[in-house]
């Protein structure tokens, strides 16, 4: 019998957690790439990113 996998959906629906993850990801991207540009807001919504047919442009 397969083990149950906990869902992360409750975290994805939490705006506070979501914002913290976004900020951390931006910080890491800047450190790793030495980019100086940081977007103020996300270009894509969470729903777009999680869609099966999602491909950023």
N, C-alpha and C positions, 0 to 999 in steps of 0.2 A: 504494500500500500504506500503510495507516495506521501511524503511529508507535506503538510500545509505550509504554504509560503505566505508570510505576512504581506499585507498590501501596503503600499506607500501612498495610496490615494489620499488618505487623510492628511498627509504632509503636503501633498501637491495642492490641496484645497485650502491650506492655511496661509493666508497672505503674509503674515509675519515671517514664517519660516521661508516662504518663497522669496521674499525680499532679501533675507539674510543670505540665502544661497546665491542669489543673483549678484549681490555685492561681493561675496567671497570669490565667485567665479571671475568677476571683472578684475579684482585685485590680483588673482593668480595669472590671468591672461596678460595683464600689464607687466608683471614681474618676469614672466617667461618670454615675452616678445619684445619688451622694452618699448611698447607703443605708448604714445602720449595721449591719444584720443580715447576718451571713455564716453560711451553713449549715456545720456541722462535717463533714458527710458528704453525698455526693450522694443525691438522692432517687430517681434512676433509675439502673439499671445500664447499662453500655455496650451490652449485648445489647438492652435495651429501646430505647435511643436509636437504635440502628442498624436496628431492625426496620422493615419497610416500613409497617406499620400503626401506628407510634408517634405518639401525640398526647398531650403532657403535659396534666395537668389543672390 
